[in-house]
Structures are given as structure tokens and as C-alpha cells.
């Protein structure tokens, strides 16, 4: 997704009326983010969280209505923090898409050295990590959403 096309959409749900309208990124970003059509309440460990997107094959991205944090669940029974707020999540997602867009522009198809490609992928992953940490200091830690995306970038999954 080109950087200049990063748009937001408003989601609502009668089940999640306490949140009111929620603005989320409108377009899917690879397998990392796919918005739902309407907000949905998801009970996890006695808490009511609000799903606003899918991630990967089975993951869900959720908002905690009490704290405003963005959470992830992969198994439907446990959660982990993704970002401290939906706004920080959107900022991190935009940074991620902008970074990938700039890497695509810089990529020279005549480059054929696999070692150089691996070095470039790792450098891109390091820039992603630094940017995520700068946007939201609580977002990047081992086994987290952004950690896993950084790992995939370093392996060349997004380039």
C-alpha cells in the first residue's frame, strides 16, 4: 500500500456502543492487518474486548474499552498488548507501510547477491524496530505483535 493512500475508516457496533465510533486503518496490510466490517465484542478471560481487525491466519486485534490499549489474541483465550492506544497502533502501521513502500522503491531488480538481500532485510527490520519503539515505547518486546512482524521483515517475508 503506497504511503499516500493510508486512509482511515469508522467502525461502529451496537454490541460495542460504549466505544462509540472507532477510527481504524481502512485497508488490509499484508497478513499483518485486515479490518473487520463492524466492531464485535469478544469475551476473553471474563473481559469484554472489542475486535476491530484480524491478523495472520487466526489472530484477532482487539481494543480494551477500559484502558484503550490494542491487544492481540492468537488462541482466543489469552491476550498480549500490541500498542498503548489505537492511535499509536495506526501510527505504527503507517510507519510499517511507509517503510515497506520506500524499500520497494529502493529495491533494484538487478541485485542478485543473496547475502546483500539478507543484509538489506535485516537493516529494514532494524529500522522498523527503532521506529516502533520511538512511536510507542510499550509496543516492542519479545513475542509481541510488532516483534513478530520485525522478525518476518528480517527474513524477507515482506520484501
Secondary structure, DSSP 4 states (H G I P E B T S, - for coil): --GGG--EEEE--STTTTT--EEEE-S-BTTTBEEEEEEEEEEETTEEEEEEEEETTTEEEEEETTT--EEEESSSS--EEEESSHHHHHHHHHHHHHHHHHHHHH--TT---HHHHHHHHHHHHHHHHHHHHHH-TTS--TTSHHHHHHHHHHTTTT-
